[in-house]
Amino acid sequence: MTDETAVVVLGHGSRNPAAGQVLEKVGELLALQTGWEVAHASMEFNQPTLAEAVADLYARGFRSIMVAPYMLYAGNHVARDIPEQLEAVLDDHPDLTVEITEPLGLDLRLVTVLEGRVRDALGEQGAVPASAVGSPSAIEDKSFEIISRLIPDRWDRLEERAVVVRVVHATGDPALASQLVFSDRAVEVGVEAIRNARPVICDVNMVRAGLTPSLRRLGVDVRCLIEDPATIDLARAEGLTRSVASMRVAGERLSGAIVAVGNAPTALLEIVRLAREEGIRPALVVGVPVGFVAAAESKAALLESDLEFITLPGLRGGTPIAVAIVNALARLAAPAPGFFAGAPVVIEG
């Protein structure tokens, strides 16, 4: 028996065998991406059924199972049919716990997928043709106008909304707007740190290069110690990644600084450890490393810490997102004449 939770990706089913093959592939990809134990099942037509998949997982030692409907709407299948299909299995196994997630539903990420399908058919085109606007500032203004209509209404804090808009603009991905997570005082302490000329310490030189032009104007030192001789020596001596070693070499310089991690999950894990075990506390951690190994886990550790943070849970992240976040904070810290936080069209690199 195992304490782990298994996942069943549940589709409607179809007389077309290809539907079952797609569902099976979705389950395989989810398992590969997360490391979870994932099975697939169909409500009808295809095998295995939900009851069969759950019974098989139970026989393999799983006592906690999450059923994830691969369906758009919370209709009768979710409300009635799934519980009915599970009833016999649960009666036979009273020590089994089964939870049912929400269906795919209304999610901006699905809108982005749908947009991609249409663009694939039409050819890649923007929301407004280039011929419709002239100057670079007009193009930027139009971009931010479109983004402001796309991002969720939940961003009622204007300063957080300004950061979100900047990330969407930098990545061209409106779906990220609903996934960014801010600690309660993240923007406030980040802006204060920049106004007080506290340093920004980066995990890689790409992040440093993206931040230096805007922060230099504000008297903020942007540092990356990944190639520092002390980092290289420490990494070799103790068998560490250079990302971890660079944060250890930074040491007390991290206290009160903004730390921007856009690539290396190990750097973010080390920041969390330094705060927990050595009392080294940055003013703000922008933790958006990218990748399939430890990226999601490092951001989960940041979320569970008591640090002030801005992060993007899961596998996605990278230099453009880290740079966009800190540059947006810089723009909030030293706004241009006439700047208003709720009007993100004025946020510039």
PADO-434012 format. One record per residue (C-alpha): x negated, y negated, z negated; residue in three letters; residue number from 0. Coordinates in nm, 4 decimals, padded with zeros to 6 digits. Each point is the difference from the previous one (the first is absolute). Example, Ala and Ser with C-alpha at 12.3 -4.5 7.8 and 13.67 -1.06 7.14 Angstrom:
residues 2
PT/-01.2300/00.4500/-00.7800/ALA/0
PT/-00.1370/-00.3440/00.0660/SER/1
//
This chain:
residues 349
PT/00.0000/00.0000/00.0000/MET/0
PT/-00.1206/-00.3531/00.0785/THR/1
PT/00.0739/-00.3424/-00.1480/ASP/2
PT/-00.0145/-00.1592/00.3452/GLU/3
PT/00.3071/-00.1242/00.1866/THR/4
PT/00.0671/00.1347/00.3465/ALA/5
PT/00.1828/-00.1919/00.2709/VAL/6
PT/00.2631/00.1241/00.2425/VAL/7
PT/00.0489/-00.2160/00.3093/VAL/8
PT/00.3635/00.0604/00.0888/LEU/9
PT/00.1390/-00.0616/00.3469/GLY/10
PT/00.3504/00.0345/00.1382/HIS/11
PT/-00.0893/00.2764/00.2437/GLY/12
PT/00.0833/00.0465/00.3652/SER/13
PT/00.0730/00.2705/00.2529/ARG/14
PT/-00.3006/-00.1323/00.1879/ASN/15
PT/-00.3037/00.1895/-00.1342/PRO/16
PT/-00.2186/-00.3064/00.0568/ALA/17
PT/00.1724/-00.1724/-00.2922/ALA/18
PT/-00.1261/00.2617/-00.2418/GLY/19
PT/-00.3490/-00.0278/00.1439/GLN/20
PT/-00.0035/-00.3768/-00.0522/VAL/21
PT/00.1184/00.0406/-00.3604/LEU/22
PT/-00.2679/00.2595/-00.0672/GLU/23
PT/-00.2656/-00.2345/00.1404/LYS/24
PT/00.1277/-00.2864/-00.2179/VAL/25
PT/-00.0423/00.2230/-00.3037/GLY/26
PT/-00.3510/00.0981/00.1059/GLU/27
PT/-00.1028/-00.3620/00.0496/LEU/28
PT/00.1457/-00.1027/-00.3355/LEU/29
PT/-00.1947/00.2784/-00.1703/ALA/30
PT/-00.3204/-00.0985/00.1796/LEU/31
PT/00.0425/-00.3675/-00.0872/GLN/32
PT/00.0843/00.0503/-00.3672/THR/33
PT/-00.1421/00.3331/-00.1110/GLY/34
PT/00.3468/00.1061/-00.1190/TRP/35
PT/00.1517/00.3419/00.0498/GLU/36
PT/00.2619/-00.0669/00.2676/VAL/37
PT/00.2617/00.2310/00.1489/ALA/38
PT/00.2696/-00.0762/00.2550/HIS/39
PT/00.3645/00.1051/00.0204/ALA/40
PT/00.3145/-00.0748/00.1992/SER/41
PT/00.3598/-00.0484/-00.1022/MET/42
PT/00.1232/00.2175/00.2878/GLU/43
PT/-00.0993/00.1774/00.3229/PHE/44
PT/-00.3725/00.0336/-00.0815/ASN/45
PT/-00.1974/00.2067/-00.2490/GLN/46
PT/-00.0846/-00.0115/-00.2785/PRO/47
PT/00.3083/-00.1315/-00.1747/THR/48
PT/-00.0396/-00.2291/-00.3013/LEU/49
PT/00.0863/00.2821/-00.2392/ALA/50
PT/-00.2534/00.2287/00.1671/GLU/51
PT/-00.2775/-00.2586/-00.0127/ALA/52
PT/00.0638/-00.0791/-00.3671/VAL/53
PT/00.0170/00.3689/-00.0915/ALA/54
PT/-00.3303/00.0633/00.1782/ASP/55
PT/-00.1698/-00.2849/-00.1866/LEU/56
PT/00.1384/00.1326/-00.3283/TYR/57
PT/-00.1418/00.3448/00.0776/ALA/58
PT/-00.3373/-00.1655/00.0575/ARG/59
PT/00.0055/-00.1497/-00.3482/GLY/60
PT/00.1446/-00.3494/00.0516/PHE/61
PT/00.2502/-00.1091/-00.2648/ARG/62
PT/00.0337/-00.3615/00.1137/SER/63
PT/00.1174/-00.0731/00.3543/ILE/64
PT/00.0731/-00.3284/00.1771/MET/65
PT/00.2421/00.0150/00.2932/VAL/66
PT/-00.0641/-00.2830/00.2485/ALA/67
PT/00.2813/-00.0368/00.2552/PRO/68
PT/-00.1441/-00.0791/00.3421/TYR/69
PT/00.3251/-00.1794/00.0801/MET/70
PT/00.1007/-00.3599/00.0542/LEU/71
PT/00.3103/-00.0343/-00.2141/TYR/72
PT/00.1230/00.0952/-00.3458/ALA/73
PT/00.3106/00.1718/00.1365/GLY/74
PT/00.1730/00.3236/-00.0919/ASN/75
PT/-00.3126/00.2086/00.0491/HIS/76
PT/-00.1857/-00.1870/-00.2738/VAL/77
PT/00.2958/-00.0546/-00.2318/ALA/78
PT/00.1706/00.3388/00.0316/ARG/79
PT/-00.1553/00.2625/00.2277/ASP/80
PT/-00.3534/00.0040/-00.1412/ILE/81
PT/00.1148/00.0475/-00.3637/PRO/82
PT/00.2380/00.2751/00.1146/GLU/83
PT/-00.2769/00.1860/00.1822/GLN/84
PT/-00.2229/-00.0239/-00.3068/LEU/85
PT/00.2654/00.1142/-00.2460/GLU/86
PT/-00.0564/00.3762/00.0318/ALA/87
PT/-00.3790/-00.0311/-00.0223/VAL/88
PT/00.0228/-00.2171/-00.3105/LEU/89
PT/00.2454/00.2400/-00.1621/ASP/90
PT/-00.2432/00.2876/00.0563/ASP/91
PT/-00.2997/-00.1994/-00.1263/HIS/92
PT/00.0943/-00.2198/-00.2994/PRO/93
PT/-00.3660/-00.0971/-00.0497/ASP/94
PT/-00.0122/-00.1635/00.3438/LEU/95
PT/00.0239/-00.3789/00.0374/THR/96
PT/00.0995/-00.1456/00.3370/VAL/97
PT/00.0212/-00.3699/00.0816/GLU/98
PT/00.1325/-00.1542/00.3214/ILE/99
PT/-00.1600/-00.3168/00.1384/THR/100
PT/00.1841/-00.2739/00.1826/GLU/101
PT/00.0286/00.0543/00.3777/PRO/102
PT/-00.2050/-00.2096/00.2407/LEU/103
PT/00.2696/-00.2684/00.0078/GLY/104
PT/-00.0570/-00.3681/00.0668/LEU/105
PT/-00.3737/-00.0530/00.0014/ASP/106
PT/-00.2033/-00.2551/00.1918/LEU/107
PT/-00.2576/00.2695/00.0745/ARG/108
PT/00.2614/00.1844/00.2045/LEU/109
PT/00.0804/-00.3197/00.1853/VAL/110
PT/-00.3687/-00.0235/00.0855/THR/111
PT/00.0027/00.3580/00.1309/VAL/112
PT/00.3085/-00.0774/00.2088/LEU/113
PT/-00.1661/-00.3131/00.1317/GLU/114
PT/-00.3010/00.2075/00.1002/GLY/115
PT/00.2166/00.2417/00.1961/ARG/116
PT/00.1591/-00.2857/00.1934/VAL/117
PT/-00.3348/-00.1703/00.0618/ARG/118
PT/-00.1415/00.3284/00.1277/ASP/119
PT/00.2801/00.0070/00.2563/ALA/120
PT/-00.0121/-00.3690/00.0913/LEU/121
PT/-00.3691/-00.0642/-00.0325/GLY/122
PT/-00.1512/-00.1954/-00.2880/GLU/123
PT/00.1577/-00.3442/-00.0286/GLN/124
PT/00.0249/-00.2534/-00.2764/GLY/125
PT/00.3213/-00.1422/-00.1401/ALA/126
PT/-00.0653/-00.3190/00.1971/VAL/127
PT/-00.1901/-00.0060/00.3310/PRO/128
PT/-00.3271/-00.1892/-00.0059/ALA/129
PT/00.1288/-00.2372/00.2667/SER/130
PT/00.2688/-00.1267/-00.2387/ALA/131
PT/-00.2474/-00.1695/-00.2338/VAL/132
PT/-00.3033/-00.2081/00.0725/GLY/133
PT/-00.2474/-00.1031/-00.2678/SER/134
PT/-00.1631/00.2394/-00.2488/PRO/135
PT/00.1846/-00.1705/-00.2864/SER/136
PT/00.3322/00.0485/00.1806/ALA/137
PT/-00.0742/00.3692/00.0472/ILE/138
PT/-00.0885/00.0374/-00.3671/GLU/139
PT/00.3077/-00.1913/-00.1111/ASP/140
PT/00.2216/00.2213/00.2138/LYS/141
PT/-00.1678/00.3117/-00.1377/SER/142
PT/00.0663/-00.1016/-00.3591/PHE/143
PT/00.3568/-00.0958/00.0833/GLU/144
PT/00.0607/00.3509/00.1351/ILE/145
PT/-00.1727/00.1628/-00.2985/ILE/146
PT/00.2045/-00.2012/-00.2478/SER/147
PT/00.3184/00.1422/00.1531/ARG/148
PT/-00.1348/00.3554/-00.0083/LEU/149
PT/-00.1290/00.0396/-00.3527/ILE/150
PT/00.2305/00.1174/-00.2803/PRO/151
PT/00.2044/-00.2399/-00.2064/ASP/152
PT/-00.1477/00.1482/-00.3191/ARG/153
PT/-00.2967/-00.2365/00.0231/TRP/154
PT/00.1684/-00.2803/-00.1927/ASP/155
PT/-00.3252/-00.1233/-00.1542/ARG/156
PT/-00.1198/-00.2448/00.2613/LEU/157
PT/-00.3702/00.0477/-00.0713/GLU/158
PT/00.0243/00.3784/00.0286/GLU/159
PT/00.2007/-00.0421/00.3169/ARG/160
PT/-00.2769/-00.2171/00.1457/ALA/161
PT/-00.2518/00.2789/-00.0628/VAL/162
PT/00.2308/00.2616/00.1521/VAL/163
PT/00.0541/-00.2092/00.3124/VAL/164
PT/-00.3735/-00.0388/00.0433/ARG/165
PT/-00.0513/00.3784/-00.0199/VAL/166
PT/00.2719/00.0641/00.2573/VAL/167
PT/-00.1512/-00.2631/00.2288/HIS/168
PT/-00.3484/00.1512/-00.0327/ALA/169
PT/00.1121/00.3562/00.0701/THR/170
PT/00.2968/-00.0456/00.2359/GLY/171
PT/00.1893/00.2475/-00.2209/ASP/172
PT/00.3213/-00.1302/-00.1654/PRO/173
PT/00.0423/00.3330/-00.1823/ALA/174
PT/-00.2840/-00.0945/-00.2359/LEU/175
PT/00.2152/-00.2769/-00.1465/ALA/176
PT/00.2132/00.2476/-00.1905/SER/177
PT/-00.2990/00.1996/-00.1267/GLN/178
PT/-00.2291/-00.2583/-00.1608/LEU/179
PT/00.0064/00.0009/-00.3800/VAL/180
PT/-00.0943/-00.2920/-00.2263/PHE/181
PT/-00.0582/00.0031/-00.3738/SER/182
PT/00.2003/-00.2662/-00.1823/ASP/183
PT/-00.2700/-00.2700/-00.0045/ARG/184
PT/-00.2079/00.1114/00.2972/ALA/185
PT/00.0415/-00.3072/00.2190/VAL/186
PT/-00.0219/-00.2386/-00.2946/GLU/187
PT/-00.3301/00.1396/-00.1313/VAL/188
PT/-00.1431/00.0389/00.3496/GLY/189
PT/00.0675/-00.3626/00.0879/VAL/190
PT/-00.1375/-00.1141/-00.3357/GLU/191
PT/-00.3199/00.1997/00.0500/ALA/192
PT/-00.0572/-00.1590/00.3407/ILE/193
PT/00.0688/-00.3494/-00.1338/ARG/194
PT/-00.2555/00.0667/-00.2751/ASN/195
PT/-00.2527/00.1157/00.2635/ALA/196
PT/-00.0217/00.3494/-00.1416/ARG/197
PT/-00.1856/00.2351/00.2355/PRO/198
PT/00.1659/00.2493/00.2307/VAL/199
PT/-00.1741/00.3368/00.0019/ILE/200
PT/00.0651/00.2311/00.2959/CYS/201
PT/-00.0519/00.3691/00.0580/ASP/202
PT/-00.1343/-00.0388/00.3549/VAL/203
PT/-00.1597/-00.2721/00.2096/ASN/204
PT/00.2906/-00.0047/00.2449/MET/205
PT/00.2259/-00.1320/-00.2763/VAL/206
PT/-00.2645/-00.2522/-00.1043/ARG/207
PT/-00.0353/-00.1249/00.3578/ALA/208
PT/00.3741/-00.0517/00.0289/GLY/209
PT/00.0193/-00.2022/-00.3211/LEU/210
PT/-00.3155/-00.2093/00.0068/THR/211
PT/00.1135/-00.2754/00.2433/PRO/212
PT/00.3152/-00.0932/-00.1936/SER/213
PT/-00.1395/00.0452/-00.3519/LEU/214
PT/-00.3301/-00.1771/00.0636/ARG/215
PT/00.1975/-00.3208/00.0607/ARG/216
PT/00.1417/00.0368/-00.3502/LEU/217
PT/-00.3370/00.0585/-00.1643/GLY/218
PT/00.0713/00.3690/-00.0612/VAL/219
PT/-00.2875/00.2458/00.0274/ASP/220
PT/00.0879/00.3195/00.1893/VAL/221
PT/-00.2246/00.2943/-00.0805/ARG/222
PT/-00.0489/00.3572/00.1141/CYS/223
PT/-00.2684/00.2096/-00.1697/LEU/224
PT/00.0278/00.3096/00.2183/ILE/225
PT/-00.3452/-00.0652/00.1534/GLU/226
PT/-00.1627/-00.1402/-00.3137/ASP/227
PT/-00.3219/00.1914/-00.0804/PRO/228
PT/00.1249/00.0618/-00.3541/ALA/229
PT/00.3143/00.1595/00.1433/THR/230
PT/-00.1965/00.2234/00.2322/ILE/231
PT/-00.2364/00.1079/-00.2786/ASP/232
PT/00.2839/00.0745/-00.2424/LEU/233
PT/00.1940/00.1987/00.2593/ALA/234
PT/-00.3056/00.2147/00.0767/ARG/235
PT/-00.0978/00.0476/-00.3635/ALA/236
PT/00.3426/00.1053/-00.1245/GLU/237
PT/00.1528/00.1543/00.3119/GLY/238
PT/00.2711/-00.2638/00.0288/LEU/239
PT/00.1651/-00.1481/00.3042/THR/240
PT/-00.1391/-00.3443/00.0729/ARG/241
PT/00.3499/-00.1388/-00.0506/SER/242
PT/00.0032/00.1224/-00.3597/VAL/243
PT/-00.3600/-00.1077/-00.0553/ALA/244
PT/00.0708/-00.3509/00.1318/SER/245
PT/00.2750/-00.0511/-00.2564/MET/246
PT/-00.2213/00.1262/-00.2814/ARG/247
PT/-00.2783/-00.2328/00.1105/VAL/248
PT/00.2487/-00.2878/00.0044/ALA/249
PT/00.0832/00.0861/-00.3599/GLY/250
PT/00.0947/-00.3013/-00.2095/GLU/251
PT/00.0121/-00.2177/00.3120/ARG/252
PT/00.3331/00.1690/00.0688/LEU/253
PT/00.1536/-00.1525/-00.3122/SER/254
PT/00.2261/-00.2879/00.0987/GLY/255
PT/-00.0723/00.0542/00.3692/ALA/256
PT/00.2294/00.1057/00.2813/ILE/257
PT/-00.0914/00.3455/00.1271/VAL/258
PT/00.1025/00.0733/00.3585/ALA/259
PT/-00.0095/00.3690/00.0950/VAL/260
PT/00.1036/00.0626/00.3594/GLY/261
PT/-00.1771/00.3221/00.0899/ASN/262
PT/-00.1503/00.2081/-00.2808/ALA/263
PT/00.2344/00.1875/-00.2366/PRO/264
PT/-00.2942/00.0927/-00.2221/THR/265
PT/-00.0710/-00.3698/-00.0574/ALA/266
PT/00.3571/-00.0533/-00.1168/LEU/267
PT/-00.0135/00.3047/-00.2298/LEU/268
PT/-00.3212/-00.1375/-00.1486/GLU/269
PT/00.1598/-00.3396/-00.0643/ILE/270
PT/00.2824/00.1687/-00.1902/VAL/271
PT/-00.2511/00.2073/-00.1982/ARG/272
PT/-00.2152/-00.3018/-00.0840/LEU/273
PT/00.3049/-00.1820/-00.1334/ALA/274
PT/00.1208/00.2972/-00.2023/ARG/275
PT/-00.3319/00.1219/-00.1400/GLU/276
PT/-00.2285/-00.3042/-00.0060/GLU/277
PT/00.2415/-00.2909/-00.0357/GLY/278
PT/-00.1095/-00.1646/00.3264/ILE/279
PT/00.3108/-00.1782/00.1212/ARG/280
PT/00.0297/-00.1816/00.3321/PRO/281
PT/00.2527/-00.2815/00.0201/ALA/282
PT/00.1683/00.1762/00.2922/LEU/283
PT/-00.0557/00.3220/00.1926/VAL/284
PT/00.1080/00.0025/00.3638/VAL/285
PT/-00.0029/00.3759/00.0480/GLY/286
PT/00.0877/00.1115/00.3513/VAL/287
PT/-00.2519/00.2710/00.0978/PRO/288
PT/00.0928/00.2131/00.2988/VAL/289
PT/-00.0417/00.3687/00.0689/GLY/290
PT/00.1091/00.3568/-00.0566/PHE/291
PT/-00.2345/00.0780/-00.2895/VAL/292
PT/00.0691/-00.1678/-00.3358/ALA/293
PT/00.1518/-00.3170/00.1483/ALA/294
PT/00.3512/00.0704/-00.1290/ALA/295
PT/-00.1362/00.1282/-00.3302/GLU/296
PT/-00.2180/-00.3067/-00.0555/SER/297
PT/00.2948/-00.2314/00.0549/LYS/298
PT/00.2170/00.2101/-00.2300/ALA/299
PT/-00.2687/-00.0392/-00.2681/ALA/300
PT/00.0043/-00.3767/00.0523/LEU/301
PT/00.3795/-00.0066/-00.0321/LEU/302
PT/-00.0241/00.1883/-00.3293/GLU/303
PT/-00.2679/-00.2318/-00.1389/SER/304
PT/00.0621/-00.3216/-00.1902/ASP/305
PT/-00.1969/-00.2068/00.2523/LEU/306
PT/00.1547/-00.2737/00.2109/GLU/307
PT/00.0195/00.1339/00.3540/PHE/308
PT/00.1316/-00.0222/00.3542/ILE/309
PT/00.0091/00.3376/00.1732/THR/310
PT/00.1535/00.2064/00.2779/LEU/311
PT/00.0823/00.3468/-00.1352/PRO/312
PT/-00.0725/00.3009/00.2163/GLY/313
PT/-00.2559/00.0628/00.2723/LEU/314
PT/00.0215/-00.3279/00.1896/ARG/315
PT/-00.2229/-00.2997/-00.0608/GLY/316
PT/-00.3235/-00.1377/00.1418/GLY/317
PT/-00.2082/-00.3112/00.0472/THR/318
PT/00.2639/-00.2116/00.1819/PRO/319
PT/00.2473/00.0461/-00.2846/ILE/320
PT/-00.2517/-00.0785/-00.2745/ALA/321
PT/-00.1191/-00.3088/00.1879/VAL/322
PT/00.3550/-00.1187/00.0704/ALA/323
PT/00.0965/00.0256/-00.3671/ILE/324
PT/-00.2981/-00.1925/-00.1354/VAL/325
PT/00.0149/-00.2628/00.2747/ASN/326
PT/00.3667/-00.0553/-00.0788/ALA/327
PT/-00.0920/-00.0532/-00.3661/LEU/328
PT/-00.2683/-00.2465/00.1100/ALA/329
PT/00.2560/-00.1919/00.2020/ARG/330
PT/00.2310/-00.0124/-00.3000/LEU/331
PT/-00.2888/-00.1190/-00.2173/ALA/332
PT/-00.0860/-00.2916/00.2302/ALA/333
PT/00.3030/-00.0735/00.2173/PRO/334
PT/-00.0182/-00.2293/00.2967/ALA/335
PT/00.1901/-00.3300/-00.0166/PRO/336
PT/00.3698/00.0686/00.0086/GLY/337
PT/-00.0469/00.3657/-00.0908/PHE/338
PT/00.2976/00.1776/-00.1517/PHE/339
PT/-00.0401/00.3596/-00.1233/ALA/340
PT/00.3337/00.0996/00.1435/GLY/341
PT/-00.1046/-00.1073/00.3482/ALA/342
PT/-00.2709/00.2510/00.0896/PRO/343
PT/-00.0543/-00.1494/00.3421/VAL/344
PT/-00.2748/-00.2108/-00.1552/VAL/345
PT/-00.2066/00.2912/-00.1310/ILE/346
PT/-00.3141/00.0171/00.2067/GLU/347
PT/-00.3126/00.2152/-00.0028/GLY/348
//
